[in-house]
Amino acid sequence: MNDSVQSTRVAVVEDDPQIRAVVRQMIDAEEEFHCAGAYESAEHALRAIGGHPADVLLLDIHLPGMHGNEAVLLFRERHPDLRIIMFTVFEDDRRVFTSICNGAVGYVLKKTPPPKLIDALRDARDGGAPISPEIARRVIELFRRRLPRKLAADPLTPAEIRLLGYLSEGCSYQRAAERMNVSINTIRDYVRSTYEKLHVHSKSAAVSKALRAGLI
């Protein structure tokens, strides 16, 4: 690898040792990526990733102990810039929805061919939302079934909804301020008013509630 090119750091959480080894080798075979760590459980990864930061996390759902769809929220709270792709054989609607609401940016099946999986890592790194076609169809059907619900007597303003959209993409307050061309103090005002209207106390809860209501 050319040392002048900074490779994208990918962490893998997969309890099957054979799959874990294969995925690690596949990642390390790509010049633009390297595997920053491969872990058998979410708990192990949560302890280790703090000392070995990653850019993208490939996270299995059906894990011993804490399931991946539950761990997403913890990873996002501790590492807001981490781009998380769910990696699973399951197509369960509840797990799909929970994972996305908790902050996953993508959802790919384990049967995804290696070139497509590398494309998904690249897409997540570059700010995209890679989703296997089978999962994309389920997500569309899921949101069609869920009618938008009124969240509060005082509706969100267009600016507040726009801010929630940026936060759902993983933007920091500073980055959201730059994209909305407002000051960081204005963003904080938007956040406070949004929390009050949605009756929540955290960014993840606000984004999750807005997603469930079909606002973003």
C-alpha positions as CSV (number, residue, x, y, z in Angstrom):
1,M,0.0,0.0,0.0
2,N,1.2,3.5,-0.8
3,D,2.0,5.0,2.6
4,S,1.0,8.5,1.4
5,V,-2.6,7.4,0.9
6,Q,-4.6,7.2,4.1
7,S,-6.7,4.0,4.1
8,T,-10.2,3.8,5.4
9,R,-10.3,2.0,8.8
10,V,-13.0,-0.7,8.9
11,A,-14.0,-2.6,12.1
12,V,-15.9,-5.8,11.9
13,V,-18.2,-7.4,14.5
14,E,-19.1,-11.0,13.6
15,D,-19.4,-13.9,15.9
16,D,-18.7,-16.6,13.3
17,P,-14.9,-16.9,13.3
18,Q,-14.7,-18.2,9.7
19,I,-16.8,-15.4,8.3
20,R,-14.9,-12.9,10.5
21,A,-11.6,-14.1,9.0
22,V,-12.8,-14.1,5.4
23,V,-14.3,-10.5,5.7
24,R,-11.1,-9.3,7.4
25,Q,-8.9,-10.7,4.6
26,M,-11.2,-9.3,2.0
27,I,-11.0,-5.8,3.5
28,D,-7.2,-5.9,3.9
29,A,-6.9,-7.0,0.3
30,E,-8.2,-3.6,-0.8
31,E,-5.6,-0.9,-1.0
32,E,-8.0,1.8,0.1
33,F,-9.2,-0.1,3.2
34,H,-7.7,-1.9,6.2
35,C,-9.3,-3.8,9.0
36,A,-8.8,-1.9,12.2
37,G,-10.2,-4.7,14.3
38,A,-12.4,-7.8,14.1
39,Y,-14.5,-8.7,17.1
40,E,-16.8,-11.5,18.1
41,S,-19.3,-9.5,20.1
42,A,-20.7,-6.0,20.4
43,E,-19.5,-5.7,24.0
44,H,-15.9,-6.6,22.9
45,A,-16.0,-4.0,20.1
46,L,-17.4,-1.3,22.3
47,R,-14.5,-1.7,24.7
48,A,-11.9,-1.9,22.0
49,I,-12.9,0.6,19.4
50,G,-12.3,3.5,21.7
51,G,-8.6,2.7,21.6
52,H,-8.5,1.7,17.9
53,P,-10.8,4.1,16.1
54,A,-12.5,3.1,12.9
55,D,-14.2,5.0,10.1
56,V,-16.8,2.3,9.1
57,L,-18.2,-0.5,11.2
58,L,-19.6,-3.7,9.7
59,L,-21.9,-4.9,12.4
60,D,-23.7,-8.3,12.5
61,I,-27.2,-8.3,14.1
62,H,-27.5,-11.8,15.6
63,L,-24.7,-11.7,18.1
64,P,-24.1,-13.4,21.5
65,G,-25.1,-11.1,24.3
66,M,-26.1,-7.7,23.0
67,H,-27.7,-7.8,19.5
68,G,-26.3,-5.6,16.8
69,N,-29.5,-3.6,16.3
70,E,-29.4,-2.7,20.0
71,A,-25.7,-1.9,20.0
72,V,-26.0,0.6,17.1
73,L,-27.2,3.3,19.5
74,L,-24.3,2.8,21.9
75,F,-21.7,2.9,19.0
76,R,-23.3,6.1,17.7
77,E,-23.4,7.8,21.1
78,R,-19.7,7.0,21.8
79,H,-18.5,7.5,18.2
80,P,-20.8,10.0,16.4
81,D,-18.7,10.0,13.2
82,L,-18.7,6.2,12.9
83,R,-20.5,5.0,9.8
84,I,-22.3,1.7,10.7
85,I,-23.5,-0.9,8.2
86,M,-25.6,-3.8,9.5
87,F,-24.3,-7.1,8.1
88,T,-26.7,-10.0,8.5
89,V,-28.5,-13.0,7.1
90,F,-31.7,-11.7,8.6
91,E,-34.3,-9.6,6.8
92,D,-36.5,-9.1,9.9
93,D,-38.6,-5.9,9.6
94,R,-38.3,-5.0,13.3
95,R,-34.5,-5.4,13.3
96,V,-34.2,-3.4,10.1
97,F,-36.3,-0.6,11.4
98,T,-34.6,-0.5,14.8
99,S,-31.2,-0.5,13.3
100,I,-31.9,2.4,11.0
101,C,-33.7,4.4,13.7
102,N,-30.8,3.9,16.0
103,G,-28.3,5.3,13.5
104,A,-27.2,2.6,11.0
105,V,-26.4,4.1,7.6
106,G,-26.7,0.9,5.7
107,Y,-27.9,-2.7,5.8
108,V,-26.4,-5.5,3.6
109,L,-26.9,-9.2,3.6
110,K,-24.1,-11.7,4.2
111,K,-24.8,-13.2,0.8
112,T,-23.7,-10.0,-0.8
113,P,-20.8,-10.7,-3.3
114,P,-17.4,-9.4,-2.1
115,P,-17.2,-6.7,-4.8
116,K,-20.6,-5.4,-3.8
117,L,-19.6,-5.5,-0.1
118,I,-16.5,-3.4,-0.8
119,D,-18.8,-1.0,-2.8
120,A,-21.0,-0.7,0.3
121,L,-18.0,0.1,2.5
122,R,-16.9,2.7,0.0
123,D,-20.4,4.2,-0.2
124,A,-20.8,4.4,3.6
125,R,-17.4,6.0,3.9
126,D,-18.4,8.6,1.3
127,G,-21.6,9.6,3.1
128,G,-24.0,7.2,1.3
129,A,-26.5,4.7,2.6
130,P,-25.8,1.3,1.1
131,I,-28.7,-1.1,1.3
132,S,-29.1,-4.5,-0.3
133,P,-32.0,-4.5,-2.8
134,E,-34.0,-7.0,-0.7
135,I,-33.7,-4.8,2.3
136,A,-34.5,-1.6,0.4
137,R,-37.8,-3.1,-0.7
138,R,-38.7,-4.0,2.9
139,V,-37.8,-0.6,4.1
140,I,-40.0,1.0,1.5
141,E,-42.9,-1.3,2.3
142,L,-42.4,-0.7,6.0
143,F,-42.6,3.1,5.7
144,R,-45.6,2.8,3.5
145,R,-47.4,0.9,6.2
146,R,-46.6,3.4,8.9
147,L,-48.8,6.4,8.5
148,P,-47.3,9.7,9.7
149,R,-48.4,10.5,13.2
150,K,-48.9,13.9,14.7
151,L,-46.0,14.4,17.1
152,A,-47.0,17.5,19.0
153,A,-49.6,20.3,19.1
154,D,-46.8,22.6,18.0
155,P,-45.5,21.3,14.6
156,L,-41.9,21.3,13.7
157,T,-40.7,24.2,11.5
158,P,-39.1,23.4,8.1
159,A,-35.7,24.5,9.6
160,E,-36.1,22.0,12.5
161,I,-37.1,19.2,10.1
162,R,-34.1,20.0,7.9
163,L,-31.8,20.0,11.0
164,L,-33.2,16.5,12.0
165,G,-32.4,15.3,8.5
166,Y,-28.8,16.4,8.8
167,L,-28.5,14.9,12.3
168,S,-29.9,11.6,10.9
169,E,-27.0,11.6,8.4
170,G,-24.5,11.9,11.3
171,C,-23.7,15.6,11.0
172,S,-22.3,17.4,14.0
173,Y,-24.0,20.6,15.2
174,Q,-21.1,22.5,13.6
175,R,-21.5,20.7,10.3
176,A,-25.3,21.2,10.3
177,A,-24.7,24.9,11.0
178,E,-22.4,25.2,8.0
179,R,-24.9,23.3,5.7
180,M,-27.8,25.5,6.9
181,N,-25.7,28.7,6.8
182,V,-26.6,29.6,10.3
183,S,-24.6,30.0,13.6
184,I,-23.9,27.2,16.0
185,N,-26.1,29.1,18.6
186,T,-29.0,29.0,16.1
187,I,-28.6,25.3,15.7
188,R,-28.6,24.9,19.5
189,D,-31.9,26.9,19.6
190,Y,-33.4,24.6,17.0
191,V,-32.3,21.6,19.0
192,R,-33.9,22.8,22.2
193,S,-37.2,23.7,20.5
194,T,-37.2,20.4,18.6
195,Y,-36.6,18.4,21.8
196,E,-39.5,20.3,23.5
197,K,-41.9,19.6,20.6
198,L,-41.0,16.0,20.3
199,H,-40.8,15.4,24.1
200,V,-37.4,13.8,23.9
201,H,-34.0,14.5,25.6
202,S,-31.4,13.3,23.1
203,K,-30.4,13.6,19.5
204,S,-30.9,9.9,18.8
205,A,-34.4,9.9,20.3
206,A,-35.4,12.9,18.2
207,V,-34.1,11.4,15.0
208,S,-35.8,8.1,15.8
209,K,-39.1,9.7,16.6
210,A,-39.0,11.8,13.4
211,L,-38.1,8.7,11.3
212,R,-41.0,6.8,12.8
213,A,-43.4,9.6,11.9
214,G,-42.1,9.9,8.4
215,L,-40.9,13.5,8.8
216,I,-37.4,12.7,7.5
